[in-house]
């Protein structure tokens, strides 16, 4: 079976089935025979399972009724979009992601299947959100990370979410912990969707949404027990000011896209600044050499 699959010989529109001691594997018309396998000409049993088009596994994100793919090959992207529309009744819009850009980290999206409905409702870890995928940055790939951070928070913590977007870290935390979160973002659409998302959830803690530049806003704030920095391409330039607002023993939840060499350099810089590494993990891959890292650092 492995050999037949590797040779792209298996016809996935029909089922593999057995009769007595024989196993029947559906082959494509042009599949070359293999030694030890006898070919028989029977009508077979149609499969009800619709397989992903080849080369598209794991190549899309779903945010409510919206699916987003980054597949560069337009034909493959359209095949995937068609498959998504036919196999998943919740999907109404499929967009091709042509890149994240600008201060607000918004995506350039072009519609490749379905209707142009970029405003969507999304759920993760028991939290509910509303957002427009064109107007704000959002990635469902951080759902597990957000849950891990939320669970590590103690009641009574005072937290700054410096690049909060629509507030997924803040809402995940305040839903399960009695913490006071200040959530800052410079994108007015993000803060507006954050307010609407806060209203959709029953929170144990509080969230104070702030529209502005974190680097400036932080100067009128006091000390925090934890600061979350999720701006993976340029967060490091804000670390010094963040450190000045972190209480001794406070935690920095820091995210950056790094390769192995730049990761070592970063860790050295954090040690020199007086941070101790609590944990380090890869959140997701980014390019063949780079990954998005999560660093949990404690201020000594
Ligand atoms: N934390 C959110 C999440 O997990 O979905 C959003 C992260 S997104 C990568 C970065 C966010 O930082 C964007 O929403 C962008 O608008 C915001 N941003 C960029 N520069 C900023 C700044 N100087 N001050 C405040 N927000 C900023």
Boltz pocket constraint, residues with backbone or C-beta under 6 A from the ligand:
constraints:
  - pocket:
      binder: B
      contacts: [[A, 103], [A, 104], [A, 105], [A, 137], [A, 138], [A, 139], [A, 142], [A, 162], [A, 163], [A, 164], [A, 165], [A, 166], [A, 167], [A, 168], [A, 169], [A, 184], [A, 185], [A, 186], [A, 187], [A, 190], [A, 212], [A, 213], [A, 214], [A, 215], [A, 230], [A, 231], [A, 232]]
      max_distance: 6.0
